[in-house]
Amino acid sequence: MSLTAAILIFISVFMHVAWNMLSKSTRPSTAFYIIMNFIGGIIWLPFFIESRASFTGLPSMFYILLGGSCFFEVIYMYGLAHGYKHADISLIYPVVRALPVVLLAVITLVFGIGKPFDMLTLGGMVMIAAGCFIMPFASFRNISFRSLNTFAILFIALGAMGTTGYTLCDSQALKLVSTGSGSLTRSATLGYLFLIQMGLTLGEVPLIVFDRAEREAFRKLMSREVIYPVIAGVCSSGAYALILFAMQYVTNVSFIQAFRQLSLPLGFVAGLIFLHEKSSAAKITGLLLILSGLVITTGVLHPVLAEIIQILRGFAGCMY
């Protein structure tokens, strides 16, 4: 993964943590997310107007991918909001973030999407996923998912499937835009984000209209707490804009999903500093697994690790 992609994702992670903290400060709901996504779409409208020529004459597959991305985004938001209602946020969020790391790696390998990565990179992704699973627990004795009921597991699956789906769709759709116009400009990238945000907003409308609790939450937010989803919209759309740019600097979209997990250790450190939360051996182990996995996944130490493996193989050959 290139240094440019790593920097873009690193900045995105901070914005991602910010909007999640804002959403957690209110009662999680689809109503919050629909306001957030609408605000995000409005921000990028001028870029869509400027680059609308980039979206004409594209093959039908682009619109299928665009629709698929919006569909999976709705599933992700719905799973996240309702998952929080059936289990602790500290447990739901890391698991929802961990599963797509493995899912994307498997899908890209099986279907030959992007440049294949080596076993060291795959091992780094497995370490990241393992760290995400471990971090929510106060101790190793407490590592158990028995507290999750059937609904919580269902919404975790929806959230993970949604994240995996929209990441794949967006990466392939942007390639079609780039092919159709000869190059992918910044305006076209942000114009594509406008389409995503508006499609996501429209997709969430039925979830509000046909749910009395969500309608009540929407009225409450609009009358008293609208500033929270508005700020979250700026942070959320800005964070994903950076992710879309980063997709142009990686050979396999799995790198994107893996490196985005940096949000978990950053959130952990922020909790220690600002919220005075307690640390534990399990949390620190999870943190170290994620950081180690990130270093391996980025390929910084690949030459060193390859040399160590070669030495060990030679040593093993001498033993036998």
C-alpha positions as CSV (number, residue, x, y, z in Angstrom):
1,M,0.0,0.0,0.0
2,S,1.4,3.4,-1.0
3,L,2.3,6.1,1.5
4,T,-0.3,8.5,0.0
5,A,-3.1,6.0,0.7
6,A,-1.9,5.4,4.2
7,I,-1.9,9.2,5.0
8,L,-5.4,9.7,3.5
9,I,-6.8,6.8,5.5
10,F,-5.0,8.0,8.6
11,I,-6.7,11.4,8.4
12,S,-10.0,9.7,7.6
13,V,-9.8,7.6,10.7
14,F,-9.8,10.6,13.0
15,M,-12.9,12.0,11.2
16,H,-14.5,8.6,11.4
17,V,-14.0,8.4,15.2
18,A,-15.4,11.9,15.6
19,W,-18.7,11.2,13.8
20,N,-19.1,7.9,15.7
21,M,-18.6,9.7,19.0
22,L,-21.3,12.2,18.0
23,S,-23.7,9.5,17.1
24,K,-23.0,7.7,20.3
25,S,-23.8,10.8,22.3
26,T,-27.4,10.6,21.2
27,R,-29.7,7.6,21.1
28,P,-28.5,5.6,18.0
29,S,-31.2,5.7,15.3
30,T,-31.8,5.6,11.5
31,A,-33.2,9.1,11.9
32,F,-29.8,10.4,13.0
33,Y,-28.1,8.8,10.0
34,I,-30.6,10.1,7.4
35,I,-30.0,13.7,8.5
36,M,-26.3,13.0,8.6
37,N,-26.2,11.5,5.1
38,F,-28.4,14.3,3.6
39,I,-26.1,17.0,5.0
40,G,-23.1,15.0,3.6
41,G,-24.7,15.0,0.1
42,I,-25.5,18.7,0.1
43,I,-21.8,19.4,0.8
44,W,-20.7,17.6,-2.4
45,L,-23.5,18.9,-4.7
46,P,-21.3,21.6,-6.3
47,F,-18.7,19.0,-7.3
48,F,-21.3,16.8,-8.9
49,I,-22.6,19.8,-11.0
50,E,-19.0,20.6,-12.0
51,S,-18.2,17.0,-13.0
52,R,-21.6,15.8,-14.2
53,A,-20.1,15.2,-17.7
54,S,-18.0,12.4,-16.1
55,F,-21.1,10.4,-15.4
56,T,-22.6,10.5,-18.9
57,G,-22.2,7.6,-21.3
58,L,-21.0,5.2,-18.7
59,P,-21.9,1.5,-19.0
60,S,-25.0,0.1,-17.3
61,M,-22.7,-1.8,-14.9
62,F,-21.8,1.6,-13.3
63,Y,-25.4,2.2,-12.3
64,I,-25.7,-1.3,-11.0
65,L,-22.6,-0.8,-8.8
66,L,-23.9,2.6,-7.7
67,G,-27.3,1.1,-6.7
68,G,-25.5,-1.8,-5.0
69,S,-23.4,0.6,-3.0
70,C,-26.4,2.6,-1.8
71,F,-28.2,-0.6,-0.9
72,F,-25.3,-1.9,1.1
73,E,-24.8,1.5,2.8
74,V,-28.5,1.3,3.9
75,I,-27.9,-2.2,5.3
76,Y,-24.8,-1.0,7.1
77,M,-26.4,2.0,8.7
78,Y,-29.5,0.0,9.6
79,G,-27.5,-2.9,11.2
80,L,-25.3,-0.4,13.1
81,A,-28.2,1.6,14.5
82,H,-30.3,-1.4,15.6
83,G,-27.4,-3.4,16.7
84,Y,-26.7,-0.8,19.3
85,K,-30.2,-1.3,20.7
86,H,-29.6,-5.0,21.4
87,A,-26.1,-5.0,22.8
88,D,-23.4,-2.6,24.0
89,I,-21.8,-0.3,21.5
90,S,-18.4,-1.2,22.7
91,L,-19.0,-4.8,21.6
92,I,-21.1,-4.3,18.4
93,Y,-18.8,-1.7,16.7
94,P,-15.5,-3.6,16.8
95,V,-17.1,-6.9,15.7
96,V,-18.8,-5.1,12.8
97,R,-15.5,-3.5,11.8
98,A,-13.5,-6.8,12.2
99,L,-15.6,-9.1,9.9
100,P,-15.2,-7.1,6.7
101,V,-11.4,-7.2,6.9
102,V,-11.5,-11.0,6.5
103,L,-14.6,-11.0,4.2
104,L,-13.0,-8.5,1.7
105,A,-9.7,-10.4,1.7
106,V,-11.4,-13.7,0.9
107,I,-13.7,-12.2,-1.8
108,T,-10.9,-10.4,-3.6
109,L,-8.7,-13.5,-3.5
110,V,-11.5,-15.9,-4.7
111,F,-12.8,-13.6,-7.5
112,G,-9.4,-12.2,-8.5
113,I,-10.3,-8.6,-7.7
114,G,-7.3,-6.3,-7.7
115,K,-3.7,-7.4,-7.4
116,P,-3.3,-10.6,-5.3
117,F,-1.4,-10.1,-2.0
118,D,1.0,-12.5,-0.3
119,M,0.5,-14.7,2.7
120,L,2.3,-12.2,5.0
121,T,-0.3,-9.5,4.1
122,L,-3.1,-12.0,4.7
123,G,-1.6,-12.8,8.0
124,G,-1.5,-9.2,8.9
125,M,-5.2,-8.8,8.1
126,V,-6.1,-11.8,10.3
127,M,-4.1,-10.2,13.1
128,I,-6.1,-7.0,12.7
129,A,-9.4,-8.9,12.8
130,A,-8.3,-10.9,15.9
131,G,-7.4,-7.6,17.6
132,C,-10.8,-6.1,16.8
133,F,-12.5,-9.1,18.4
134,I,-10.4,-9.0,21.5
135,M,-10.4,-5.2,22.2
136,P,-14.0,-4.9,23.4
137,F,-13.5,-7.2,26.4
138,A,-12.3,-6.1,29.9
139,S,-10.2,-9.3,30.4
140,F,-9.4,-12.6,28.7
141,R,-11.8,-14.3,31.1
142,N,-14.7,-12.2,29.7
143,I,-14.1,-13.0,26.1
144,S,-17.5,-14.4,25.2
145,F,-20.3,-13.6,22.8
146,R,-22.9,-15.3,24.9
147,S,-24.4,-11.9,25.8
148,L,-25.3,-11.4,22.2
149,N,-28.9,-12.4,21.4
150,T,-30.2,-13.5,18.1
151,F,-31.1,-9.9,17.0
152,A,-27.7,-8.6,17.9
153,I,-26.0,-11.3,15.9
154,L,-28.3,-10.5,12.9
155,F,-27.6,-6.8,13.0
156,I,-23.8,-7.5,13.3
157,A,-24.0,-9.6,10.2
158,L,-26.0,-6.9,8.4
159,G,-23.4,-4.3,9.3
160,A,-20.5,-6.4,8.3
161,M,-22.2,-7.4,5.0
162,G,-23.0,-3.8,4.3
163,T,-19.5,-2.5,4.8
164,T,-18.0,-5.3,2.6
165,G,-20.6,-4.7,-0.1
166,Y,-20.3,-0.9,-0.4
167,T,-16.5,-1.0,-0.3
168,L,-16.3,-3.4,-3.2
169,C,-19.0,-1.6,-5.2
170,D,-17.4,1.8,-4.8
171,S,-13.9,0.7,-5.8
172,Q,-15.2,-0.9,-9.0
173,A,-17.6,2.0,-9.8
174,L,-14.8,4.5,-9.6
175,K,-12.7,2.4,-12.0
176,L,-15.5,2.7,-14.5
177,V,-15.7,6.4,-14.1
178,S,-11.9,6.7,-14.6
179,T,-12.0,4.5,-17.7
180,G,-15.0,6.4,-19.2
181,S,-13.5,9.9,-18.8
182,G,-9.9,9.0,-19.3
183,S,-9.0,10.0,-15.7
184,L,-10.6,10.3,-12.3
185,T,-10.5,14.0,-11.2
186,R,-11.1,15.2,-7.7
187,S,-14.4,16.7,-8.7
188,A,-15.6,13.5,-10.2
189,T,-14.7,11.6,-7.1
190,L,-16.6,14.0,-4.9
191,G,-19.4,14.1,-7.4
192,Y,-19.7,10.3,-7.1
193,L,-19.9,10.8,-3.3
194,F,-22.8,13.1,-3.8
195,L,-24.6,10.3,-5.7
196,I,-23.9,7.9,-2.9
197,Q,-25.0,10.2,-0.1
198,M,-28.3,11.1,-1.9
199,G,-29.0,7.5,-2.8
200,L,-28.3,6.4,0.8
201,T,-30.6,9.2,2.1
202,L,-33.5,8.1,-0.3
203,G,-32.9,4.4,0.7
204,E,-33.3,5.3,4.4
205,V,-36.6,7.2,3.9
206,P,-38.8,4.1,4.1
207,L,-37.1,3.0,7.3
208,I,-38.2,6.3,8.8
209,V,-41.7,6.5,7.3
210,F,-42.8,3.1,8.3
211,D,-41.4,3.1,11.8
212,R,-43.1,5.1,14.5
213,A,-40.2,5.2,16.8
214,E,-37.9,6.5,14.1
215,R,-40.4,9.2,13.1
216,E,-40.4,10.3,16.7
217,A,-36.6,10.3,16.9
218,F,-36.5,12.3,13.7
219,R,-38.8,15.0,15.1
220,K,-36.8,15.1,18.3
221,L,-33.5,15.5,16.5
222,M,-34.9,18.2,14.1
223,S,-36.4,20.2,17.0
224,R,-33.7,20.0,19.7
225,E,-30.5,18.2,18.7
226,V,-30.1,18.7,14.9
227,I,-26.6,20.1,15.4
228,Y,-25.2,16.6,16.2
229,P,-26.2,14.9,13.0
230,V,-25.2,18.0,11.0
231,I,-21.6,18.0,12.4
232,A,-21.6,14.2,12.0
233,G,-22.5,14.6,8.4
234,V,-19.6,16.8,7.7
235,C,-17.2,14.4,9.5
236,S,-18.7,11.3,8.0
237,S,-18.8,12.5,4.4
238,G,-15.4,14.0,4.7
239,A,-13.9,10.8,6.1
240,Y,-15.4,8.7,3.2
241,A,-14.2,11.2,0.6
242,L,-10.7,10.6,1.8
243,I,-11.3,6.8,1.5
244,L,-12.5,7.2,-2.1
245,F,-9.3,9.1,-2.9
246,A,-7.2,6.4,-1.2
247,M,-8.8,3.7,-3.3
248,Q,-7.0,5.2,-6.3
249,Y,-3.6,4.5,-4.6
250,V,-4.0,0.8,-3.7
251,T,-3.7,-2.3,-5.8
252,N,-6.3,-4.2,-3.7
253,V,-9.3,-2.7,-1.9
254,S,-8.7,-5.1,1.0
255,F,-5.9,-2.8,2.1
256,I,-8.4,0.0,2.6
257,Q,-10.6,-2.0,4.9
258,A,-7.7,-3.3,6.9
259,F,-6.0,0.1,7.5
260,R,-9.3,1.7,8.5
261,Q,-9.3,-0.4,11.7
262,L,-6.8,2.1,13.0
263,S,-9.9,3.9,14.4
264,L,-10.2,1.2,17.1
265,P,-6.8,1.8,18.8
266,L,-7.2,5.6,18.4
267,G,-10.6,5.4,20.1
268,F,-9.0,3.3,22.8
269,V,-6.2,5.8,23.5
270,A,-8.8,8.7,23.4
271,G,-10.9,6.9,26.0
272,L,-7.9,6.6,28.3
273,I,-6.8,10.2,27.9
274,F,-10.2,12.1,27.7
275,L,-12.7,9.7,29.4
276,H,-10.3,8.1,31.9
277,E,-11.4,4.7,30.9
278,K,-9.6,1.6,32.4
279,S,-7.1,-0.4,30.5
280,S,-6.7,-4.2,30.6
281,A,-4.4,-7.0,29.3
282,A,-7.1,-8.0,26.7
283,K,-7.4,-4.4,25.4
284,I,-3.7,-3.9,25.2
285,T,-3.2,-7.3,23.5
286,G,-6.0,-6.4,21.0
287,L,-4.3,-3.0,20.4
288,L,-0.9,-4.6,19.8
289,L,-2.4,-7.1,17.4
290,I,-4.1,-4.4,15.4
291,L,-1.0,-2.2,15.2
292,S,1.3,-5.2,14.3
293,G,-1.2,-6.3,11.7
294,L,-1.3,-2.8,10.2
295,V,2.5,-2.7,10.0
296,I,2.6,-6.1,8.2
297,T,-0.3,-5.3,5.9
298,T,1.3,-2.0,4.7
299,G,4.3,-4.0,3.6
300,V,6.9,-1.9,5.5
301,L,8.6,-4.9,7.1
302,H,8.0,-7.4,4.3
303,P,11.7,-7.5,3.2
304,V,12.8,-8.0,6.8
305,L,10.2,-10.7,7.6
306,A,11.0,-12.5,4.3
307,E,14.7,-12.6,5.2
308,I,13.9,-13.9,8.7
309,I,11.6,-16.6,7.2
310,Q,14.4,-17.6,4.8
311,I,16.9,-17.8,7.6
312,L,14.5,-20.0,9.7
313,R,14.0,-22.3,6.7
314,G,17.7,-22.7,6.2
315,F,18.1,-23.4,9.9
316,A,15.4,-26.0,9.8
317,G,17.0,-27.6,6.8
318,C,20.3,-27.9,8.7
319,M,18.5,-29.5,11.6
320,Y,17.1,-32.3,9.4
